Amino acid sequence: MEQLLVPYQAATKLEGASVLVLAPHPDDEVFGCGGAIMRHVADGHAVQVVILSDGAYRADSEQQSSYANLRRSESIQAAAVLGYGKPEFWALPDRGIEYGEFLVQRIEQAIEETQPDRIYAPSLYEMHPDHRALGMAALEAVRRNTGNLKLAMYEVGVPMLRPNLLLDISDLRDRKQQAMACFLSQLKEQAYDQHISALNKFRTYTLGSKVTAAEAYFVADAQELRGDILKLYESEHQRQQEIGLALAPADVPLVSVLIRSMDRATLKAALDSVALQTYPHIEVVVVNAKGVEHTDLGAWCGRFPLRLITDIQASARSRAANTAMQAAKGKYLIFLDDDDWYAPHHIGALVERIRKEPGVGAVHSNVRVVGASGSFEGHVFREKFDPVRMMADNCIPIHSALFERRLFEAGCLFDERLSVYEDWDFWLQISRHTTFAHIDEIGAYRSAAGTSEVRPHGTDDARKLARELVFDKWKQIWSGREINALIAQKDFLNVTKVHDLERTLQMLKEQNSLEIQAQKKQFDLRIHALENQSENQDHALAQQKTLTESLNQKLRQSESQTAALKGSLDAFLASRSWRMTAPLRWAATWRVPR
């Protein structure tokens, strides 16, 4: 924001094929705008310098004439250094320059004779009375001019508070120092050349290291001065207020945030989004719209004061909205439903824009619909305001727009007969008093999970009936030309269906996405379980296979051993010795009966 107070870039060229320099005393033409004079001379511009006073105030009465001649010769020497020719001397008494018709007309005459494109004169903030008087007279003379004349005010004794042009004189610094050295009579009194050099160095503060010296000017054209002559005389505090640089919260307009509360759990998030606003001057007005006891909210919303209004009858949200506007103290008003919220920069951006749009009483930004899942991929309301488009359907969410309180005072109220589409009806009223400026960026968010009958999950019958009620009212107000413009608007009858379809498709997309995600999660769990089960089965099978292989090996070994024993037994039974001993084996088993 600093660039609103002082430039951050320096000029190296100056406009004006012919310039008139007005200096109150011999030396001010060099101290105040010596660099500018050299720039004009270098570019081939005609330069006429007029020195108004004789500069003899400090001399004794008997020496004033010689002292005035000395000072005149010093200015002539300095003119030779700057290269513009010879100055003109009006020889007015030093400390005798007075703002008035005589001086204004004398300057007008000089303008008529020289036909300049630009006039240089001291700034209105100079401490010396001659400087201030000349600055005021030059301003008035330029204001009266009917051409494209420009006034460039320079600084000598007091740094200007509001320069809008910085001239790079880095390459001219040494020549300016030589020109200032010509004023020996003044340098004996005070080291003015060092002061001016320091001032020119100070003016490089915002210009980077390559610029080593600069002169500061405030430039305004005759048309600007004719529009508001008093603007240059306003206080610096007032000026900074007007350009949005608040020294204190009260320096910028108060904004009233109006909430029709149903005391839902989402109210806390809505209030938190207000508390996070970067704009410094806000009040919060919460109206109990549910008609029964409301949760205590305290006296503050962050650093902003909060008022909860509960002493109204149970009623529709329309009455709550009117109650809130009546209670509001702000210059600007903005609504917020208790299930929606703002981006932190929202109010500041709206106020900055509306203050730059003279005659515009309302401003709105884009709003993103946030899905039930918390996804930020929902529909975005981004249409610019169009009064005919507004007749077909509401395209401006209530919390996207900030409007001047004067519109409420002019009779714009929420229709308490409407319980649905009351916001749309309100904007239709506003649009008959003013247009809306538009900021093409997302400043607020709207919940798709709201409970309004006209939000995406509302029934077609509810939306149809609500629209019919609005049209029944407005068909008696709209002119034939307005209705004809509405009919002529291409596809206006399908506007609502298209938006409803977009919102429905978005909700279906989100719902399907959630279902697919849930199903995928369950599928992934089942796959994981099966994979674990399969791993366990594979491990058991491997163990079983190893055991079976071991048993088969043992079985093969046993069969081999059995075969070997059977072979040995068969061979033994077939042997001669076994056969010969058979009687003995029989006798051994025989017993004599008792």
C-alpha positions in Angstrom: 0.0 0.0 0.0 3.0 2.3 0.3 2.9 3.1 -3.4 -0.4 4.9 -2.7 1.6 7.5 -0.7 4.8 7.8 -2.7 5.9 6.5 -6.1 8.2 3.5 -6.3 9.5 4.4 -9.8 11.3 7.5 -11.0 10.7 9.4 -14.2 13.6 10.3 -16.5 11.5 12.4 -19.0 9.0 15.2 -18.4 5.9 16.2 -20.4 5.5 19.8 -21.6 7.0 21.4 -24.7 6.7 24.7 -23.0 7.0 25.3 -19.3 6.6 28.2 -16.9 8.5 28.2 -13.6 7.2 30.4 -10.8 9.7 31.0 -7.9 8.9 33.1 -4.9 12.5 34.2 -4.3 15.8 34.1 -6.2 17.2 30.6 -5.6 13.8 28.7 -5.2 13.8 28.0 -8.9 17.1 26.1 -8.5 16.5 24.6 -5.0 13.0 23.4 -5.8 13.1 22.3 -9.5 16.6 22.8 -10.9 16.7 19.2 -12.1 13.4 19.5 -13.9 14.5 22.7 -15.6 17.6 20.9 -16.9 15.5 18.0 -18.1 13.2 20.3 -20.1 16.2 22.2 -21.6 17.9 18.9 -22.6 14.7 17.8 -24.4 14.4 21.1 -26.3 11.5 22.5 -24.4 10.9 26.2 -24.0 11.5 27.2 -20.4 10.5 30.6 -18.9 11.4 31.3 -15.2 9.6 34.1 -13.3 11.0 35.1 -9.9 8.3 37.1 -8.1 10.0 38.8 -5.1 13.2 40.9 -4.9 14.5 38.8 -2.0 15.6 41.8 0.0 13.8 41.2 3.3 16.9 40.5 5.3 18.8 43.7 4.2 18.6 47.0 6.0 16.4 49.6 4.4 19.4 51.5 2.9 20.9 48.3 1.5 17.8 46.7 0.1 18.3 47.9 -3.4 21.9 46.6 -3.7 21.0 43.4 -1.9 18.1 42.8 -4.3 20.5 43.4 -7.3 22.9 40.9 -5.7 20.3 38.2 -5.5 19.1 38.9 -9.0 22.7 38.5 -10.4 23.0 35.2 -8.5 19.8 33.8 -10.2 21.2 35.0 -13.6 24.5 33.1 -12.9 22.5 30.0 -11.9 20.4 30.3 -15.0 23.6 30.1 -17.1 24.5 26.9 -15.3 21.1 25.4 -15.9 21.1 26.6 -19.5 17.6 28.0 -19.8 18.4 31.6 -20.6 17.5 34.5 -18.3 14.8 34.7 -15.6 12.1 37.4 -15.5 11.9 39.4 -12.3 8.6 40.8 -11.0 10.3 42.6 -8.0 7.5 42.1 -5.6 8.4 42.8 -2.0 10.0 39.9 -0.1 7.4 38.5 2.4 4.9 40.6 0.5 3.5 38.0 -1.8 -0.2 37.6 -1.1 -2.8 35.2 -2.3 -5.5 37.2 -4.0 -7.1 38.3 -7.2 -4.1 40.6 -8.1 -1.6 37.8 -8.0 -3.9 35.2 -9.7 -4.6 37.5 -12.6 -0.9 38.4 -12.9 -0.1 34.6 -13.2 -3.0 34.2 -15.7 -1.4 36.9 -17.8 1.9 35.1 -17.8 0.1 32.0 -18.9 -1.5 33.8 -21.7 1.9 35.2 -22.9 3.9 32.1 -22.6 1.2 29.4 -23.5 2.9 26.8 -21.3 1.8 23.1 -21.1 3.1 22.9 -17.5 3.6 25.4 -14.6 5.9 24.8 -11.7 5.1 26.4 -8.3 5.8 25.8 -4.6 3.7 23.3 -2.8 0.9 24.3 -0.4 2.8 22.7 2.5 5.8 25.1 2.4 6.6 26.9 5.7 7.5 30.3 4.2 4.3 32.5 3.7 5.5 33.7 0.2 5.9 30.0 -0.9 2.4 29.1 0.3 0.7 32.2 -1.2 2.3 31.6 -4.6 1.4 28.0 -4.6 -2.3 28.9 -3.8 -2.4 31.6 -6.5 -0.8 29.3 -9.1 -3.3 26.6 -8.3 -6.3 29.0 -8.7 -4.9 30.3 -12.0 -4.5 26.8 -13.4 -8.0 25.8 -12.1 -9.4 28.7 -14.2 -7.6 27.6 -17.3 -9.8 25.9 -19.9 -7.0 24.1 -21.7 -4.9 21.0 -20.7 -2.5 22.9 -18.5 -0.8 21.0 -15.7 0.4 22.2 -12.4 3.6 20.7 -10.9 4.2 21.7 -7.2 7.8 21.4 -5.9 9.3 21.3 -2.4 11.9 23.5 -0.8 11.5 24.1 2.9 9.2 21.2 3.8 9.1 17.8 2.2 5.8 17.3 0.4 3.4 14.8 2.0 1.8 13.6 -1.2 4.2 13.6 -4.2 3.0 11.6 -7.2 6.0 12.1 -9.4 9.7 11.5 -8.6 12.2 12.8 -11.1 15.6 11.0 -11.4 18.3 13.6 -11.4 21.2 11.3 -10.6 23.2 12.5 -13.7 22.3 16.2 -13.0 23.2 16.2 -9.3 26.7 17.9 -9.8 25.3 20.6 -12.2 22.5 21.3 -9.7 25.1 21.6 -7.0 27.1 24.1 -9.2 23.9 26.2 -9.7 23.1 26.2 -6.0 26.7 27.4 -5.3 25.9 30.6 -7.2 23.7 31.8 -4.2 26.6 32.9 -2.0 24.6 35.5 -0.2 22.2 32.8 1.0 24.7 30.1 1.7 26.4 32.5 4.2 23.2 32.4 6.2 22.6 28.7 6.0 23.9 25.7 4.2 20.8 25.4 2.0 22.7 23.6 -0.7 23.5 20.7 1.7 19.9 20.6 2.9 18.5 20.4 -0.7 21.1 17.8 -1.6 20.1 15.8 1.4 16.4 16.2 0.4 17.1 15.0 -3.1 19.0 12.0 -1.6 16.1 11.3 0.7 13.7 11.2 -2.2 15.5 8.1 -3.6 14.3 6.1 -0.6 11.8 4.1 -2.7 13.7 4.1 -5.9 16.5 1.5 -5.5 20.2 1.9 -5.3 20.8 3.0 -8.9 19.0 6.3 -8.3 21.2 8.6 -6.2 19.2 11.9 -6.4 15.6 12.7 -7.1 13.2 15.7 -7.0 9.6 15.3 -5.8 6.5 16.9 -7.4 2.8 16.8 -7.1 1.2 17.0 -10.6 -2.4 17.8 -11.3 -4.2 19.0 -14.4 -6.7 21.9 -14.7 -9.6 19.5 -15.1 -8.8 17.8 -11.8 -8.6 21.1 -10.0 -11.9 22.3 -11.6 -13.5 19.1 -10.3 -12.6 19.6 -6.6 -10.5 22.7 -5.7 -10.6 21.8 -2.0 -9.1 18.3 -2.4 -5.5 19.5 -2.3 -6.3 21.3 1.0 -7.6 18.3 2.8 -5.6 17.0 5.8 -3.2 14.1 5.2 -5.2 12.1 7.7 -8.4 12.6 5.6 -6.5 11.8 2.4 -5.2 8.5 3.7 -8.7 7.7 4.9 -10.0 8.2 1.4 -7.4 6.0 -0.3 -8.0 3.2 2.2 -4.9 3.6 4.4 -6.5 3.4 7.8 -4.4 4.8 10.6 -7.1 3.4 12.9 -10.1 1.1 12.3 -12.5 4.1 12.5 -10.7 5.7 9.6 -12.5 3.4 7.2 -16.2 2.9 6.7 -18.0 0.6 9.2 -19.3 -2.7 7.6 -22.3 -4.4 9.3 -22.3 -8.2 8.9 -25.9 -9.4 9.2 -26.6 -13.0 10.2 -30.1 -14.5 10.4 -29.3 -17.3 12.8 -31.1 -20.6 13.1 -28.6 -21.4 15.9 -27.2 -24.3 14.0 -23.9 -26.0 14.8 -22.4 -24.3 11.6 -22.9 -20.8 13.1 -19.5 -21.1 14.8 -17.7 -21.6 11.5 -19.6 -18.7 10.0 -18.6 -16.4 12.9 -15.0 -17.6 12.8 -14.8 -16.5 9.1 -16.0 -13.1 10.1 -13.4 -12.9 12.9 -10.6 -13.7 10.4 -11.5 -10.7 8.1 -8.5 -8.5 7.3 -10.8 -5.5 7.0 -10.4 -3.5 10.3 -13.9 -1.9 10.9 -16.7 -4.4 11.3 -19.7 -5.0 13.5 -21.7 -8.2 13.7 -25.5 -8.2 14.1 -27.0 -11.6 14.7 -30.8 -11.9 14.7 -32.4 -15.0 16.2 -34.5 -16.2 13.3 -35.7 -19.5 14.9 -38.0 -17.9 17.4 -36.9 -19.8 20.5 -34.1 -19.4 22.9 -30.7 -18.9 21.2 -27.2 -19.8 22.4 -25.4 -16.9 24.0 -22.7 -15.6 21.6 -20.9 -13.1 23.9 -20.1 -9.5 23.0 -17.3 -10.1 20.5 -16.6 -11.9 17.3 -12.8 -12.0 17.4 -11.8 -8.3 17.6 -15.2 -7.1 16.3 -18.2 -6.2 18.5 -21.2 -8.5 18.2 -24.9 -7.9 19.1 -27.4 -10.7 19.4 -31.0 -9.6 18.8 -33.5 -12.1 20.3 -36.6 -9.9 21.1 -38.5 -10.5 17.9 -41.4 -12.8 17.3 -40.9 -16.2 15.7 -41.1 -15.4 12.0 -39.7 -16.0 8.6 -36.1 -15.1 7.7 -37.3 -12.1 5.8 -38.4 -10.3 9.0 -35.1 -11.3 10.6 -33.2 -9.7 7.7 -35.2 -6.4 8.0 -34.6 -6.4 11.7 -30.9 -6.8 11.1 -30.7 -4.0 8.6 -32.7 -1.7 10.9 -30.2 -2.4 13.7 -27.1 -2.0 11.6 -24.9 1.1 12.0 -22.5 0.5 9.1 -22.2 2.5 5.9 -22.1 -0.8 4.1 -24.1 -4.0 4.8 -23.5 -7.6 4.0 -25.4 -10.8 4.9 -24.1 -14.1 5.9 -26.2 -17.3 6.5 -25.2 -19.3 9.5 -24.1 -22.3 7.3 -21.9 -20.3 4.9 -18.6 -18.5 5.3 -16.3 -15.8 4.0 -12.7 -15.9 2.7 -10.5 -13.7 5.0 -10.1 -11.0 2.3 -13.7 -10.9 1.2 -15.0 -7.8 3.0 -11.8 -5.8 2.4 -11.9 -6.5 -1.3 -15.5 -5.6 -1.6 -15.1 -2.3 0.2 -12.0 -1.4 -1.8 -13.8 -2.0 -5.0 -17.0 -0.1 -4.1 -15.1 2.9 -3.0 -13.4 3.0 -6.4 -16.7 2.9 -8.3 -18.5 6.3 -7.9 -22.3 5.9 -8.2 -22.2 2.1 -7.8 -24.1 1.0 -4.6 -23.3 -2.7 -4.6 -20.4 -5.1 -5.4 -20.2 -8.8 -5.5 -17.5 -11.5 -5.9 -17.6 -15.2 -6.9 -18.9 -17.9 -4.5 -17.9 -21.6 -4.6 -20.3 -24.2 -3.5 -18.7 -26.7 -1.1 -20.0 -30.2 -1.3 -21.3 -32.3 1.6 -18.0 -34.1 1.7 -16.1 -30.8 2.3 -14.9 -30.9 -1.3 -14.0 -27.5 -2.9 -14.8 -28.8 -6.4 -18.4 -27.6 -6.4 -20.2 -25.2 -8.7 -18.9 -21.6 -8.8 -21.3 -18.6 -9.0 -19.2 -16.2 -11.1 -21.7 -14.4 -13.4 -21.4 -10.6 -13.7 -24.5 -8.7 -12.7 -27.0 -8.3 -15.5 -30.4 -6.7 -14.5 -32.2 -8.7 -17.2 -30.5 -11.9 -16.2 -31.5 -11.2 -12.6 -35.1 -11.1 -13.7 -34.9 -14.7 -14.8 -33.2 -16.1 -11.7 -31.0 -15.2 -8.7 -27.4 -15.6 -9.7 -25.9 -13.6 -6.7 -25.7 -15.6 -3.4 -26.7 -13.3 -0.5 -23.3 -13.3 1.2 -21.3 -12.6 -2.0 -22.5 -9.0 -2.2 -21.9 -5.8 -0.1 -24.2 -2.8 -0.5 -24.7 0.7 0.8 -27.0 1.3 3.7 -28.7 4.1 1.7 -30.4 1.4 -0.4 -32.2 0.1 2.7 -33.0 3.6 3.6 -34.4 4.1 0.1 -36.9 1.4 0.8 -35.2 -1.9 -0.3 -36.6 -4.4 2.2 -37.1 -8.2 2.4 -40.7 -9.1 1.5 -42.0 -10.7 4.6 -44.7 -12.5 2.6 -41.9 -14.6 1.0 -40.3 -17.5 2.9 -38.4 -18.7 -0.2 -36.5 -16.7 -2.8 -36.7 -13.6 -0.5 -33.0 -13.0 -1.4 -33.7 -12.9 -5.1 -36.6 -10.5 -4.5 -34.3 -8.2 -2.5 -31.7 -8.1 -5.2 -34.4 -7.3 -7.8 -35.3 -4.3 -5.6 -31.6 -3.2 -5.2 -31.1 -3.5 -9.0 -33.7 -0.8 -9.6 -31.6 1.6 -7.6 -28.0 0.7 -8.7 -25.8 -1.6 -10.6 -23.4 -4.1 -9.1 -19.7 -4.0 -9.6 -18.1 -7.5 -9.9 -14.8 -8.9 -8.6 -13.9 -12.0 -10.6 -12.4 -14.0 -7.7 -13.8 -16.3 -5.1 -14.5 -14.4 -1.9 -17.0 -16.7 -0.1 -18.2 -20.2 0.2 -21.7 -21.7 0.2 -22.6 -25.1 1.7 -24.4 -27.5 -0.5 -25.8 -29.2 2.6 -28.0 -26.2 3.5 -31.7 -26.6 4.3 -33.3 -24.1 1.9 -36.1 -25.5 -0.2 -34.5 -24.0 -3.3 -31.1 -25.5 -2.9 -30.2 -28.5 -5.1 -32.0 -31.1 -2.9 -35.2 -29.1 -2.7 -38.2 -30.4 -4.6 -39.1 -29.2 -8.1 -42.6 -28.3 -6.7 -41.1 -26.1 -4.0 -38.9 -24.2 -6.5 -41.8 -23.9 -9.0 -44.1 -22.5 -6.4 -41.5 -20.1 -5.0 -40.7 -18.7 -8.5 -44.4 -18.2 -9.2 -44.8 -16.1 -6.1 -41.9 -13.9 -7.1 -43.2 -13.5 -10.7 -46.8 -12.8 -9.4 -45.3 -9.8 -7.5 -42.9 -8.5 -10.2 -45.2 -8.8 -13.2 -47.0 -5.8 -11.8 -43.8 -3.8 -11.5 -41.8 -4.7 -14.6 -42.5 -2.6 -17.7 -43.3 -4.0 -21.1 -39.8 -3.1 -22.2 -38.2 -5.0 -19.3 -40.4 -8.1 -20.0 -39.6 -7.9 -23.7 -35.8 -7.8 -22.8 -36.3 -10.8 -20.6 -38.1 -12.7 -23.4 -35.4 -11.7 -25.9 -32.6 -13.0 -23.7 -31.5 -16.2 -25.3 -32.5 -19.4 -23.5 -33.6 -17.5 -20.4 -36.3 -20.1 -19.7 -33.7 -22.8 -19.4 -31.4 -20.8 -17.0 -32.8 -22.3 -13.8 -33.0 -25.8 -15.3 -29.4 -25.6 -16.4 -28.2 -24.4 -13.0 -30.3 -27.0 -11.2 -28.9 -29.7 -13.5 -25.4 -28.6 -12.9 -25.9 -28.6 -9.1 -27.7 -32.0 -9.2 -25.0 -33.5 -11.4 -22.4 -32.1 -9.0 -24.2 -33.6 -6.0 -24.6 -37.0 -7.8 -20.9 -36.8 -8.7 -20.0 -36.3 -5.1 -22.4 -39.0 -3.9 -21.2 -41.4 -6.5 -17.6 -40.5 -5.6 -18.3 -41.2 -1.9 -20.0 -44.5 -2.7 -17.3 -45.6 -5.1 -14.6 -44.7 -2.5 -16.5 -46.6 0.2 -16.9 -49.6 -2.1 -13.3 -49.5 -3.1 -12.2 -49.4 0.5 -14.4 -52.5 1.3 -13.0 -54.2 -1.8 -9.4 -53.4 -0.8 -10.1 -54.8 2.7 -11.5 -58.0 1.3 -8.6 -58.3 -1.2 -6.2 -57.8 1.7 -8.0 -60.4 3.8 -8.0 -62.9 0.9 -4.4 -62.2 0.2 -3.5 -62.9 3.9 -5.7 -66.0 3.8 -4.1 -67.1 0.6 -0.6 -66.6 2.1 -1.6 -68.7 5.2 -3.0 -71.4 3.0 0.1 -71.4 0.8 2.2 -71.8 3.9 0.1 -74.6 5.3 0.1 -76.4 1.9 3.9 -76.1 1.7 4.2 -77.6 5.2 1.7 -80.4 4.3 3.7 -81.0 1.1 6.9 -81.2 3.1 5.4 -83.6 5.6 3.9 -85.8 2.9 7.2 -86.0 1.1 8.9 -87.0 4.4 6.2 -89.7 5.0 6.5 -91.0 1.4 10.2 -91.2 1.9 9.8 -93.2 5.1 7.2 -95.4 3.5 9.5 -96.1 0.6 12.3 -97.0 3.1 9.9 -99.3 5.1 8.7 -101.0 1.9 12.3 -101.6 0.9 13.1 -103.0 4.3 10.0 -105.2 4.3 10.9 -106.5 0.9 14.4 -107.3 2.0 13.1 -109.1 5.1 10.5 -111.0 3.1 13.2 -112.1 0.7 15.4 -113.3 3.6 12.4 -115.1 5.2 11.4 -116.8 1.9 15.0 -117.9 1.4 15.2 -119.3 5.0 11.9 -121.2 4.7 13.0 -122.7 1.5 16.3 -123.8 2.9 17.2 -127.5 3.6 17.9 -126.9 7.2 14.4 -125.5 7.8 12.8 -128.5 6.2 15.0 -131.0 8.2 14.2 -129.5 11.5 10.5 -129.4 10.9 9.8 -132.7 13.0 11.7 -131.2 15.9 9.6 -128.0 15.8 6.5 -130.2 15.8 7.6 -132.3 18.8 8.4 -129.3 20.8 4.8 -128.1 20.5 3.3 -131.6 21.3 1.9 -132.3 24.8 1.0 -135.7 26.5 -2.7 -135.6 27.6 -3.4 -135.9 31.3 
